[in-house]
Amino acid sequence: MQRFLTLGRAAATAAVLTSTALFAAAPAGAQPPETVSHAKHAAHTAAKAAASTANLRYGGGAMVTSPKVYIVYWGTQWGTGSTVTTDPSGEAALQLSFFQHMYGSGDTWSTSTTQYCQGVATGTTQCNGAGTPVGHPASNPVGGTWLDSSASAPTRPSDSQIAAEAVKAASHFGVSGDNVQIIVDVPHGSTPSGFKTQYCAWHDQTTTSSGAPLPYTNFPYITDAGSSCGAGFVATGSTGVSSATEGVTIVGGHEYAETLTDPTASTGWLDSTGYENGDKCAWISSGQGASTVVSLNGSNYAVQSLWSNNFNSGSGGCVNSYVSATNQH
């Protein structure tokens, strides 16, 4: 089941503002990165206020215990040969740098995911050292990048075409399994159905030709959506972060964190309405959990916060830093 970072809607904004201070308005016309499915995206967004204070519960599925990221630049629109040469917003380099810096003690942003685990009873909300936790990379988690210039990517790729490209990339890299995350980078000017109008990106799981599981992400050219997918959402000041490309890491981080805690996109850690750890904290502009710029091993990136079940003495909330269960904010 696909999990989408959707665009914000006026009705959802009104509900959010009247329900809880944890959630604030999305940028004008913006999509919170995800919903449960294309058909359910509007209802899922509207349900956000009701889901805002509900902790995540374990659904019985696999977790990502040893994360590894692989990126495929899909189509000749990115360039020919083996080098990306056509990338008007510089998304490829920014995205790669972001993931390359997400490891070790220099990353306290994605570490909130390590409180979640597999191998405990379905319905569990606190692992408390039981089970096997989500892994946090000790070093650069990027296993490889590949420019697939064998043909042009479709102008309007279907979900099945995106999944097929993920499988092709997995074959190229020689990888599969729940610890693998294939990111399919769709080129500038190519618009998957629903991008910019219903979502910013989504993650799902497919299978390889041998039947092995394969988590993957549909990652459109985010800056094509402008402020609808995060451009200018964080006040960057002199942080060295470009306002125009903030959405690349806000959306990318959202999908990465959700894949870690729900790689099957249906059986991991979700709340009672189906929200994942990224959905519950999308597009917060002020107060606790507001999107911000964080330092990852010495480099700065715009990110959203992530839901932490053990924040606020176990009541839960959105956090941007997680050093331990008692040191998070």
Backbone torsions as a table, in degrees:
resi	resn	phi	psi	omega
1	MET	NA	123.9	-178.8
2	GLN	-66.3	146.2	175.4
3	ARG	-121.7	120.5	-170.5
4	PHE	-110.1	144.8	164.9
5	LEU	-93.2	106.2	-170.8
6	THR	-92.6	168.9	175.1
7	LEU	-81.9	148.9	177.8
8	GLY	-74.8	154.1	-179.3
9	ARG	-130.1	153.6	-177.1
10	ALA	-58.8	-42.7	-179.1
11	ALA	-64.3	-42.0	179.4
12	ALA	-65.6	-39.2	179.0
13	THR	-60.1	-45.9	-179.3
14	ALA	-61.1	-43.3	179.9
15	ALA	-64.4	-40.7	-179.2
16	VAL	-64.0	-46.1	-175.6
17	LEU	-66.1	-30.8	-179.0
18	THR	-87.3	-12.4	-173.6
19	SER	-95.4	-47.5	-172.4
20	THR	-157.0	147.8	179.0
21	ALA	-75.0	-12.9	-179.3
22	LEU	-67.9	-24.0	-175.7
23	PHE	-118.8	132.2	179.1
24	ALA	-124.2	174.4	-175.5
25	ALA	-61.5	143.6	172.1
26	ALA	-74.3	163.0	173.1
27	PRO	-58.1	154.2	-176.5
28	ALA	-51.2	119.7	180.0
29	GLY	73.4	10.3	-171.7
30	ALA	-80.4	154.2	178.1
31	GLN	-103.7	123.2	167.2
32	PRO	-64.2	137.9	-165.0
33	PRO	-48.4	-28.8	-170.7
34	GLU	-152.2	157.2	165.8
35	THR	-137.9	-177.3	-175.3
36	VAL	-70.2	-41.2	179.9
37	SER	-158.9	165.5	177.0
38	HIS	-54.5	-45.7	-174.5
39	ALA	-67.5	-29.0	-173.1
40	LYS	-102.1	5.2	-168.0
41	HIS	-62.3	-36.9	-178.4
42	ALA	-68.9	-45.4	179.8
43	ALA	-65.1	-36.8	-179.5
44	HIS	-64.4	-42.0	177.9
45	THR	-64.7	-44.6	-178.9
46	ALA	-64.0	-27.2	-178.7
47	ALA	-79.3	-2.8	-172.7
48	LYS	-59.9	-40.8	-179.0
49	ALA	-60.8	-42.8	-179.8
50	ALA	-65.3	-31.5	-176.8
51	ALA	-85.5	-7.3	-166.6
52	SER	-63.0	-31.3	-177.2
53	THR	-106.2	5.6	-178.3
54	ALA	-89.6	127.4	177.8
55	ASN	-71.1	159.4	176.2
56	LEU	-74.5	148.8	178.9
57	ARG	-127.0	144.1	-178.6
58	TYR	-74.8	131.1	-177.0
59	GLY	-99.7	3.3	175.4
60	GLY	98.7	-5.1	-175.1
61	GLY	-90.8	-176.9	-179.0
62	ALA	-75.4	151.6	172.1
63	MET	-111.0	166.0	173.3
64	VAL	-89.9	104.9	-175.2
65	THR	-95.6	-13.9	178.8
66	SER	-146.1	79.9	-168.6
67	PRO	-64.5	138.0	174.5
68	LYS	-144.1	129.4	-175.8
69	VAL	-110.9	135.4	176.0
70	TYR	-128.8	133.3	-175.5
71	ILE	-117.7	129.7	173.7
72	VAL	-115.4	127.1	174.1
73	TYR	-91.7	108.0	-166.5
74	TRP	-87.9	114.1	169.1
75	GLY	104.2	158.9	179.8
76	THR	-68.3	-11.7	176.4
77	GLN	-63.0	-23.8	176.7
78	TRP	-81.1	-19.2	-177.1
79	GLY	141.2	178.9	177.5
80	THR	-117.9	167.4	-176.9
81	GLY	73.3	-131.1	-175.2
82	SER	-121.6	4.1	-174.6
83	THR	-121.0	132.2	175.1
84	VAL	-68.9	121.1	-179.5
85	THR	-122.5	-14.2	-179.1
86	THR	-120.7	100.9	-174.2
87	ASP	-156.6	77.6	-168.6
88	PRO	-57.6	-29.5	-179.6
89	SER	-100.1	-1.6	-178.5
90	GLY	69.9	32.1	-176.0
91	GLU	-68.3	-39.6	-174.7
92	ALA	-60.7	-47.0	-178.5
93	ALA	-66.4	-40.4	179.8
94	LEU	-65.5	-47.7	179.7
95	GLN	-59.1	-46.3	-179.7
96	LEU	-62.0	-45.2	179.1
97	SER	-60.2	-42.2	179.7
98	PHE	-56.6	-51.9	-178.7
99	PHE	-70.0	-34.2	179.3
100	GLN	-65.1	-22.4	-178.6
101	HIS	-97.5	4.7	-174.2
102	MET	-97.4	76.6	-177.4
103	TYR	-160.9	161.4	170.7
104	GLY	59.7	-165.3	-177.2
105	SER	-69.7	-15.0	178.1
106	GLY	-79.1	-1.6	175.5
107	ASP	-122.2	105.1	174.1
108	THR	-107.4	6.2	178.8
109	TRP	-81.9	-54.6	-175.8
110	SER	-79.2	-6.1	-175.6
111	THR	-69.3	-14.3	176.7
112	SER	-61.6	-22.8	-179.2
113	THR	-69.1	-19.5	-175.6
114	THR	-74.1	-9.8	175.7
115	GLN	-75.0	-15.4	-179.0
116	TYR	-94.6	155.1	-170.5
117	CYS	-150.7	172.8	172.3
118	GLN	-119.0	165.6	176.7
119	GLY	82.0	20.5	174.3
120	VAL	-118.0	175.6	-177.0
121	ALA	-65.8	140.5	174.5
122	THR	-57.9	134.4	-178.0
123	GLY	97.0	-8.2	177.9
124	THR	-58.4	139.9	175.7
125	THR	-114.2	-17.9	178.3
126	GLN	-134.3	120.2	-179.3
127	CYS	-73.4	-38.9	177.1
128	ASN	50.9	42.6	176.5
129	GLY	86.2	-5.4	178.8
130	ALA	-85.6	163.4	177.3
131	GLY	68.3	-167.1	178.2
132	THR	-111.7	120.1	-173.5
133	PRO	-76.8	159.9	168.0
134	VAL	-56.4	138.8	-177.4
135	GLY	-84.8	155.1	174.0
136	HIS	-124.8	122.2	-174.8
137	PRO	-60.5	138.5	175.6
138	ALA	-84.0	-18.1	-180.0
139	SER	-145.8	177.5	-179.0
140	ASN	-42.5	118.5	-175.9
141	PRO	-85.4	-1.8	-178.6
142	VAL	-77.7	117.1	-178.0
143	GLY	-86.9	-18.3	179.3
144	GLY	168.2	160.2	173.2
145	THR	-129.8	154.9	-177.2
146	TRP	-150.9	126.8	170.6
147	LEU	-89.7	108.5	177.5
148	ASP	-87.7	90.6	-177.9
149	SER	-101.4	26.1	-179.8
150	SER	-71.5	-22.7	178.9
151	ALA	-165.5	167.4	175.4
152	SER	-72.9	143.6	170.7
153	ALA	-71.1	146.9	178.9
154	PRO	-59.7	150.6	177.3
155	THR	-65.3	-35.0	177.6
156	ARG	-133.8	77.0	-174.0
157	PRO	-66.4	142.4	177.5
158	SER	-84.7	166.8	177.3
159	ASP	-58.7	-41.2	-177.9
160	SER	-68.0	-33.4	176.8
161	GLN	-68.7	-37.7	177.5
162	ILE	-65.8	-43.7	177.4
163	ALA	-61.6	-41.2	179.6
164	ALA	-63.6	-37.1	177.8
165	GLU	-67.0	-37.3	176.6
166	ALA	-62.1	-42.6	178.5
167	VAL	-64.7	-40.6	178.1
168	LYS	-62.3	-41.3	179.3
169	ALA	-66.8	-40.1	178.4
170	ALA	-61.0	-39.1	177.2
171	SER	-64.5	-41.2	178.5
172	HIS	-60.8	-43.8	-177.7
173	PHE	-81.5	-17.4	-177.8
174	GLY	72.5	40.7	-175.9
175	VAL	-131.9	161.4	172.5
176	SER	-170.6	174.4	177.3
177	GLY	105.0	167.2	-173.8
178	ASP	-67.4	-19.6	179.7
179	ASN	-82.3	-7.2	-178.6
180	VAL	-94.8	138.6	173.7
181	GLN	-126.9	108.9	176.5
182	ILE	-91.6	125.0	176.6
183	ILE	-106.7	117.8	178.7
184	VAL	-93.1	104.1	178.6
185	ASP	-83.2	110.8	178.4
186	VAL	-81.9	137.9	-173.0
187	PRO	-75.0	162.7	173.5
188	HIS	-52.1	131.4	177.5
189	GLY	88.9	-9.9	176.2
190	SER	-98.3	128.7	-170.4
191	THR	-124.5	98.3	174.4
192	PRO	-59.3	149.8	-178.7
193	SER	-56.3	126.5	179.4
194	GLY	96.5	-20.6	178.9
195	PHE	-64.4	135.5	-179.6
196	LYS	79.7	-17.6	179.0
197	THR	-114.9	-28.3	-179.7
198	GLN	-124.6	-28.1	-176.3
199	TYR	-155.7	168.6	173.7
200	CYS	-103.0	-37.1	178.4
201	ALA	-164.2	167.1	172.7
202	TRP	-151.2	160.3	175.1
203	HIS	-124.0	156.0	-176.8
204	ASP	-157.9	-177.4	172.5
205	GLN	-131.5	136.4	174.4
206	THR	-122.9	-166.9	176.6
207	THR	-129.3	150.4	176.9
208	THR	-77.8	176.9	179.8
209	SER	-62.3	-23.1	178.6
210	SER	-90.9	-0.9	178.9
211	GLY	91.7	4.4	179.3
212	ALA	-76.0	146.4	179.1
213	PRO	-67.2	149.5	-179.4
214	LEU	-147.1	98.6	172.8
215	PRO	-68.8	139.5	179.7
216	TYR	-150.4	163.6	-178.6
217	THR	-127.6	132.3	169.0
218	ASN	-85.4	110.5	-176.4
219	PHE	-119.8	90.5	178.3
220	PRO	-64.0	174.1	179.1
221	TYR	-76.4	94.3	-165.3
222	ILE	-57.1	-39.6	-177.2
223	THR	-68.4	-15.0	173.4
224	ASP	-62.7	-23.5	-179.7
225	ALA	-92.2	-6.6	177.7
226	GLY	57.2	-135.6	-177.1
227	SER	-67.4	-17.5	177.6
228	SER	-63.7	-23.0	179.5
229	CYS	-128.0	37.4	166.0
230	GLY	108.8	-10.1	179.3
231	ALA	-60.5	126.5	177.7
232	GLY	75.4	12.8	-175.4
233	PHE	-76.3	-31.5	-179.3
234	VAL	-106.9	133.8	177.0
235	ALA	-75.4	104.8	-171.0
236	THR	-87.3	-25.7	179.5
237	GLY	56.5	-124.6	-177.5
238	SER	-105.5	29.9	-175.2
239	THR	-79.1	-9.0	-177.1
240	GLY	84.7	7.7	177.9
241	VAL	-99.3	129.6	-179.8
242	SER	-78.3	128.8	179.0
243	SER	-58.7	-37.4	-174.5
244	ALA	-66.8	-27.1	-174.7
245	THR	-113.1	13.8	179.1
246	GLU	-56.3	-36.6	-176.5
247	GLY	-62.6	-26.3	-178.6
248	VAL	-59.6	-43.7	-178.4
249	THR	-89.2	-30.6	175.4
250	ILE	-61.3	-51.2	-178.9
251	VAL	-70.3	-42.5	-179.6
252	GLY	-61.8	-40.8	178.2
253	GLY	-66.9	-38.9	176.9
254	HIS	-56.0	-50.8	-176.8
255	GLU	-69.1	-37.3	178.8
256	TYR	-61.5	-49.6	-177.1
257	ALA	-64.6	-37.4	179.2
258	GLU	-70.8	-34.8	176.7
259	THR	-66.2	-37.3	177.9
260	LEU	-59.4	-40.1	-173.1
261	THR	-99.7	-7.5	179.5
262	ASP	-155.2	63.1	-174.3
263	PRO	-63.3	-25.5	177.8
264	THR	-82.9	-6.1	-178.4
265	ALA	60.5	33.5	176.7
266	SER	-171.7	-20.2	-172.4
267	THR	-122.7	12.8	179.9
268	GLY	-93.7	-131.1	-177.7
269	TRP	-99.3	112.4	-179.0
270	LEU	-139.0	157.9	174.7
271	ASP	-88.3	-174.9	-172.9
272	SER	-67.3	-16.1	178.5
273	THR	-101.8	0.3	179.7
274	GLY	96.2	6.3	178.6
275	TYR	-77.1	142.8	175.1
276	GLU	-97.8	-179.8	-173.8
277	ASN	-63.7	-26.5	177.3
278	GLY	-83.3	-40.0	-178.9
279	ASP	-55.8	-41.6	-172.7
280	LYS	-69.3	-13.6	-176.0
281	CYS	-125.2	16.4	-176.8
282	ALA	-72.8	136.8	171.7
283	TRP	58.5	41.0	170.3
284	ILE	-84.6	125.2	-174.5
285	SER	-105.1	-11.6	179.8
286	SER	-156.2	162.7	177.6
287	GLY	77.5	-164.9	-179.1
288	GLN	-56.4	128.8	176.7
289	GLY	79.5	12.3	179.4
290	ALA	-61.6	142.0	174.9
291	SER	-55.2	146.6	-172.7
292	THR	-156.1	-176.6	172.7
293	VAL	-104.7	127.7	178.4
294	VAL	-118.6	157.6	175.1
295	SER	-98.1	125.6	175.5
296	LEU	-116.4	106.6	179.9
297	ASN	49.7	42.6	172.6
298	GLY	93.0	-3.5	177.3
299	SER	-118.8	145.7	-174.0
300	ASN	-99.2	139.6	179.8
301	TYR	-144.9	145.9	173.5
302	ALA	-79.0	134.0	179.7
303	VAL	-142.8	161.5	166.7
304	GLN	-94.7	168.2	175.0
305	SER	-82.4	170.7	179.7
306	LEU	-128.2	148.9	-177.6
307	TRP	-73.3	133.1	176.7
308	SER	-120.4	116.5	178.4
309	ASN	-62.5	-34.6	-174.4
310	ASN	-93.2	8.9	172.7
311	PHE	-69.7	151.7	175.4
312	ASN	56.8	49.4	177.2
313	SER	57.7	34.7	176.5
314	GLY	93.1	-1.5	177.4
315	SER	-78.4	-22.0	177.7
316	GLY	90.2	159.3	177.9
317	GLY	169.4	176.8	-176.7
318	CYS	-94.4	129.8	-177.0
319	VAL	-131.8	150.1	177.6
320	ASN	-105.1	-11.7	179.5
321	SER	-142.3	136.9	-178.3
322	TYR	-141.2	99.1	176.8
323	VAL	-90.9	-37.2	176.8
324	SER	-161.5	175.8	179.7
325	ALA	-61.2	-25.3	-179.5
326	THR	-106.3	1.6	179.1
327	ASN	-132.4	84.2	-179.3
328	GLN	-149.6	153.4	179.8
329	HIS	-158.7	NA	NA
